[in-house]
Amino acid sequence: MTDELNKLAAFVAPETEIAGLKLRPLSAGTLIQLKLTHNPLIDGLETAEPEYHVASFLYIHSAPPGEVRRATANPEVFRDKVLEFADRLSIPDFVRAAQQIQQLVESATVGNDYEVKTDEASPSPNA
């Protein structure tokens, strides 16, 4: 879990600015919100709606935290808030943001080859 969080922290370092938007750092709260809203960007996965997921990522990290928490409780409200937010972004800023997020995703997910090692001889700590 710690390795996953360290890699995810590369998405939004403190005082990050993307396309002129000041973004809060990735936190346990924003990570949960990204997962609750099924944002595939945090896992470096392909998406059929990349524009929506980029806007969602930016909204979660730049809108007031209380507003985001209330919006994530209802998928329709969240979608409306993200689209309202996206309406305020220019196309050039949005494209720059998407490129920056893609770079962050690639740097955060590079080399994610996990190998689980078990030692059958080791007793369980719960035995």
Secondary structure, DSSP 8 states (H G I E B T S, - for coil): -HHHHHHHHTTS-TTEEETTEEE----HHHHHHHHHTT-GGGGT---S-HHHHHHHHHHHHHS-HHHHHHHHTSHHHHHHHHHHHHHTS-HHHHHHHHHHHHHHHHHHHTT--------TTS--TT-
